Amino acid sequence: MAITLEISTAHPEGFPDRTVSIVRENSGALKFDSYEFEEE
């Protein structure tokens, strides 16, 4: 069985470094296979 979850969001001015750090830490703790931030 495989479950795929995709979450996307946008912020006109970008996300603060602290927010990016928290998301990355949580993604690692939850053992996500991949997670990334894209520049628009």
N, C-alpha and C positions, 0 to 999 in steps of 0.2 A: 504494500500500500504506500502511496506517496501523497503527501499533502503539500500544495504549493500556496504560498501566501505572498502577495505583492502589495506593498504599501508605498504610496507616492504622495508627496506633498510639495508645495512650492511656497516660497517666501520672496517677495519682490527684492528685498535687500540681502538675501542670503541668510543662512542660519548662523547664530553666534557660535564661536569655537566651543564653548561649554556644551551647547546642545549637541553638536556633532560628536563631541567626546562621549557624552552620556549615551547616545544612540549606539555608538561603536562598542562601548563597554557592555551594554545590555545585549547587543547582538551576539557578542562573543560568549557571554554568560548563558545565553539561551541556545548556544551551539548552532547558530544559523550557518548554513553552508557558504552564503555570500551576502554581503551588504556593501553598499556604496553610496556615495554622494556624487551627483552629476552637476557640473557647471552648465548653466544655460546660456 
